[in-house]
Amino acid sequence: MTKTLLRALAGETLPTPPIWMMRQAGRYLPEYRATRAEAGDFLSLCYNPDLAAEVTLQPIRRYGFDAAILFADILLLPQAMGLDLWFVTGEGPRLSTATRPAEVSALKGPDDIHDTLGPVYETVAILSRELPRETTLIGFAGAPWTVATYMIAGRGTPDQAPAHQLIAEDRATFEDLIDRLTEGTIAYLSRQVEAGAECVKIFDSWAGSLTGDDFDRYAVEPARRITEAMKARHPGLPVIAFPRGAGERYEGLHARIGADCIALDDGVSAHWAAAHVQPGGCVQGNLASSHMVTGGETLVHETRAIVDAFSGGPHIFNLGHGITPDADPENVQLMIDAVRGKVAA
């Protein structure tokens, strides 16, 4: 095994951590904006294998990241399951909803989603051929809880209140939706691996809004089921889990989920995570995305502090969440140079 990201996921402590960024193919890059304009709109870009592969490759060419993550969207799965999906400029995604028992039971099962998602698998196959040999290809999907919040509300919400309300009013229907999403996610990720993805990541962007037993039931348990199934179908496959906003609940999640790596948001300190999370396995993170906007000496200092904090165990350097459209591409290079020891703190 020569790819540094796969070595870190296997538990190896490396002198320089591998690095990639969430949303590294995105609007902060002028070449991405040009390709998106060529595609016409966001969904057309997601479903055009040649252009989706192109935007995935752009940050690899520019920066030499150690990994590329498939360019897609977590809401392609509910679309494949039968919901309408569209994007409103400046406002984000909109979906038809699934909140009633009949609407949930009408969703397509895991065997019936692949015709819609075929272009995504083709994108993975192109990337598997085109990426540099040293670059790891990451497949991904949204976690069932996070995807369910959009399917219930029909859009993103600040507090996921509609999903919490459905739990309170009709837990059986909610749990049926979670089960269907879990099975669909397993099928979706499996096809990505068959097409060439070398590891997969489960994004639970809204896990932090779950409290008490609901965190265990709807964030931890679906991720555990997905991880267990993926490893049974694809022995040796590394899995990264990202329950954003978990706070102190990050501790012990390697074992509870079965993931090879736990990705951390910037709400926990690297020193705390090194003591409480990293003993369980590889960790990923966790520089605040705002540093990609502000840059300067603070960016270098904070980057080196994270690298140093996690230097005693397996670590993948990343942001605590996705890079934002207002980030300066030069700050990305500065961060990479700081991680790789080319600039001093």
C-alpha positions in Angstrom: 0.0 0.0 0.0 1.6 3.2 -1.2 -1.2 5.8 -1.1 -0.8 7.9 2.0 -4.5 8.3 2.7 -5.1 4.6 2.6 -2.1 4.1 4.9 -3.5 6.5 7.4 -6.9 4.8 7.2 -5.2 1.5 7.9 -3.9 3.0 11.2 -0.4 4.1 10.2 1.1 7.2 11.8 2.8 9.2 9.0 5.4 11.9 9.4 3.2 14.2 7.2 -0.5 13.6 7.2 -2.3 13.1 3.9 -4.5 16.1 3.0 -7.7 16.8 1.2 -10.7 19.2 1.7 -14.4 18.7 1.9 -15.9 20.5 -1.1 -12.5 20.9 -2.6 -14.2 20.9 -6.1 -16.3 24.0 -5.6 -17.2 27.6 -6.3 -14.0 29.1 -4.8 -12.1 27.9 -7.9 -12.5 29.9 -11.1 -12.1 26.7 -13.2 -15.0 25.1 -11.3 -17.2 28.1 -12.0 -16.4 27.9 -15.7 -17.2 24.2 -15.9 -20.5 24.7 -14.0 -21.4 27.4 -16.5 -20.7 25.0 -19.3 -23.0 22.4 -17.7 -25.8 24.9 -17.4 -26.9 24.2 -13.8 -25.8 22.2 -10.7 -27.8 19.0 -11.3 -26.8 18.9 -15.0 -23.2 19.0 -13.7 -23.7 16.2 -11.3 -25.3 14.0 -14.0 -22.7 14.7 -16.7 -19.9 12.2 -16.1 -17.3 14.0 -18.2 -17.9 17.3 -16.5 -18.3 15.9 -13.0 -15.0 14.1 -13.4 -13.4 17.3 -14.7 -14.4 19.4 -11.7 -13.2 16.5 -9.4 -9.8 16.6 -11.1 -9.4 20.4 -11.0 -8.2 20.7 -7.4 -6.0 17.7 -7.8 -4.2 19.4 -10.8 -4.0 22.7 -9.0 -2.9 21.5 -5.5 -1.9 17.9 -5.6 -4.2 16.8 -2.8 -3.7 13.2 -1.6 -7.3 12.3 -2.3 -10.2 13.3 -4.6 -13.8 13.0 -3.6 -16.4 12.2 -6.1 -18.3 15.3 -7.2 -22.0 14.6 -6.6 -24.7 15.7 -4.0 -26.2 13.9 -1.1 -29.7 14.5 -2.5 -29.2 12.5 -5.6 -30.2 9.4 -3.6 -33.7 10.7 -2.6 -34.2 11.8 -6.2 -33.3 8.3 -7.3 -35.8 7.0 -4.8 -38.5 8.9 -6.5 -38.6 12.5 -5.0 -38.5 15.6 -7.2 -35.3 17.6 -6.8 -34.4 21.0 -8.0 -32.2 23.9 -6.9 -33.2 27.5 -6.4 -30.4 29.9 -7.3 -29.2 31.6 -4.1 -31.4 29.5 -1.9 -30.3 25.8 -2.3 -32.1 22.6 -2.8 -35.8 21.9 -2.9 -37.5 18.5 -2.8 -40.9 17.0 -2.8 -41.5 15.5 0.6 -42.0 12.1 2.2 -43.7 12.5 5.5 -46.8 10.2 5.3 -46.7 6.4 5.5 -48.0 6.1 1.9 -45.3 8.5 0.6 -42.5 6.6 2.4 -43.7 3.2 1.3 -43.9 4.5 -2.3 -40.1 5.3 -2.4 -38.1 3.1 -4.7 -36.1 0.3 -3.1 -32.3 -0.3 -3.4 -32.6 -2.4 -6.6 -34.4 0.4 -8.4 -32.2 3.4 -7.9 -29.3 2.6 -10.2 -30.8 3.8 -13.5 -31.0 7.3 -12.1 -27.6 7.1 -10.5 -25.8 5.4 -13.4 -24.1 8.7 -14.5 -22.6 8.9 -11.0 -21.0 5.5 -11.3 -19.7 6.4 -14.7 -18.0 9.5 -13.1 -16.3 7.2 -10.6 -15.1 4.9 -13.4 -13.6 7.9 -15.3 -11.9 9.2 -12.1 -10.5 5.7 -11.4 -8.8 5.8 -14.8 -7.7 9.5 -14.8 -6.5 10.3 -11.3 -2.8 10.2 -10.6 -1.7 6.8 -9.2 -0.8 8.3 -5.8 -4.3 9.9 -5.3 -7.0 8.0 -3.4 -10.6 8.2 -4.8 -13.2 8.7 -2.1 -16.9 7.8 -2.7 -19.6 9.2 -0.5 -23.2 9.5 0.5 -25.2 11.5 3.0 -26.1 9.7 6.3 -29.7 8.6 6.6 -30.6 11.2 9.3 -29.2 14.1 7.3 -30.8 13.1 4.1 -34.1 12.4 5.9 -34.2 16.0 7.2 -34.3 17.3 3.7 -36.8 14.7 2.5 -39.1 15.6 5.4 -38.8 19.4 5.2 -38.4 19.7 1.4 -35.4 21.9 1.9 -32.5 22.6 4.3 -33.6 24.0 7.7 -31.5 25.7 10.5 -32.6 23.3 13.2 -34.1 20.3 11.4 -37.4 21.0 13.3 -39.7 19.2 10.7 -37.7 16.0 11.1 -37.8 16.2 14.9 -41.5 16.9 14.7 -42.1 13.8 12.7 -40.2 11.8 15.2 -42.4 13.1 17.9 -45.7 12.6 16.0 -45.1 9.5 14.0 -41.9 7.7 14.9 -42.9 4.6 13.0 -43.0 6.4 9.7 -39.8 8.2 10.5 -38.0 5.0 11.3 -39.4 3.4 8.1 -37.8 6.3 6.2 -34.5 5.8 8.0 -34.5 2.1 7.2 -35.2 2.7 3.5 -32.5 5.3 3.3 -30.0 3.0 5.1 -30.6 0.2 2.6 -30.5 2.6 -0.4 -27.2 4.1 0.9 -25.6 0.7 1.1 -26.6 -0.1 -2.5 -25.5 3.3 -3.7 -22.1 3.2 -2.0 -21.5 -0.4 -3.1 -21.9 0.6 -6.8 -19.5 3.4 -6.2 -16.9 0.9 -4.9 -17.6 -1.5 -7.7 -16.9 1.4 -10.1 -13.6 2.2 -8.5 -14.0 4.2 -5.2 -11.2 3.1 -2.8 -12.9 4.2 0.4 -16.2 5.8 1.3 -17.3 8.6 3.6 -20.7 9.0 5.3 -21.7 12.6 5.8 -24.0 13.3 8.7 -24.0 17.0 8.5 -26.9 17.5 11.0 -26.0 14.7 13.5 -25.4 17.4 16.2 -29.1 18.3 16.4 -29.9 14.8 17.7 -30.0 14.4 21.4 -30.1 11.6 23.9 -31.1 8.2 22.6 -32.1 9.7 19.3 -28.4 10.3 18.5 -27.6 6.7 19.1 -30.7 5.4 17.2 -30.6 7.7 14.2 -26.9 8.8 13.8 -24.8 6.0 15.2 -26.9 2.9 14.4 -27.5 3.7 10.7 -23.8 4.5 10.2 -23.0 1.2 11.9 -25.4 -0.7 9.7 -24.0 0.9 6.6 -20.4 0.3 7.6 -21.0 -3.3 8.6 -22.7 -4.0 5.3 -20.0 -2.2 3.2 -17.2 -4.2 4.9 -19.1 -7.4 4.4 -19.6 -6.7 0.7 -16.2 -5.2 0.1 -13.6 -6.7 2.6 -10.9 -4.3 3.5 -12.8 -1.2 2.4 -12.0 1.8 4.6 -15.0 3.8 5.9 -14.9 7.4 7.2 -17.8 8.6 9.3 -18.6 12.3 9.9 -21.3 12.9 12.5 -20.8 16.7 12.5 -21.6 18.4 15.8 -21.2 15.3 17.9 -19.0 17.2 20.4 -17.9 14.9 23.3 -20.0 12.1 21.7 -17.2 11.7 19.2 -15.4 9.6 21.8 -15.8 5.9 21.2 -17.4 6.3 17.8 -14.7 4.2 16.0 -15.8 1.2 17.9 -19.5 1.9 18.0 -19.8 2.6 14.2 -17.0 0.3 13.1 -15.5 3.1 11.0 -11.8 3.2 10.2 -11.8 7.0 10.6 -13.9 9.6 12.4 -14.0 13.0 10.8 -14.1 15.9 13.2 -15.7 19.3 12.9 -14.0 22.4 14.4 -16.2 22.5 17.4 -13.8 20.2 19.3 -10.2 21.0 19.9 -7.5 18.9 18.3 -5.8 18.4 21.7 -9.0 17.0 23.2 -9.7 14.8 20.1 -6.1 13.5 20.2 -6.6 12.3 23.8 -10.2 11.1 23.5 -10.9 10.1 19.9 -7.6 9.3 18.1 -6.9 6.3 20.4 -9.8 4.6 18.6 -8.2 4.9 15.2 -7.6 7.4 12.4 -9.1 10.9 12.8 -9.7 13.5 10.1 -9.8 17.2 10.5 -10.3 19.8 11.7 -9.2 23.3 10.7 -12.0 25.9 10.7 -13.1 26.8 7.2 -13.0 30.5 8.0 -9.2 30.3 7.8 -9.5 29.7 4.0 -11.0 33.2 3.8 -8.8 35.1 6.2 -5.4 33.4 5.6 -2.3 34.9 7.0 -0.1 33.8 9.9 -3.1 32.6 11.9 -3.9 30.1 9.2 -0.4 28.8 9.3 -0.3 28.7 13.1 -3.6 26.9 13.4 -2.7 24.4 10.7 0.6 23.5 12.3 -1.1 23.2 15.8 -3.5 20.6 14.4 -0.8 18.7 12.7 1.3 18.7 15.9 -1.7 17.7 18.1 -2.4 14.7 16.0 1.2 13.7 15.3 1.1 10.8 17.7 -1.4 8.7 15.7 -3.1 8.2 12.3 -4.4 11.5 11.0 -5.8 12.9 7.7 -5.7 16.7 7.5 -8.9 18.4 6.5 -11.2 21.2 7.3 -13.9 20.9 10.0 -16.5 21.4 7.3 -16.6 22.2 3.6 -14.6 25.1 2.1 -16.8 28.1 1.4 -17.3 29.9 -1.9 -15.6 33.1 -0.6 -12.3 31.3 0.2 -9.1 32.5 -1.4 -7.5 29.8 -3.6 -4.1 31.1 -2.4 -5.0 30.4 1.2 -5.6 26.7 0.2 -2.0 26.5 -1.1 -0.7 28.2 2.1 -2.5 25.6 4.2 -1.1 22.7 2.2 2.4 24.2 2.4 2.0 24.5 6.2 0.8 20.9 6.5 3.7 19.7 4.4 6.3 21.8 6.4 7.1 24.2 3.6 6.3 27.2 5.7 7.1 27.7 9.4 4.4 28.4 12.1 
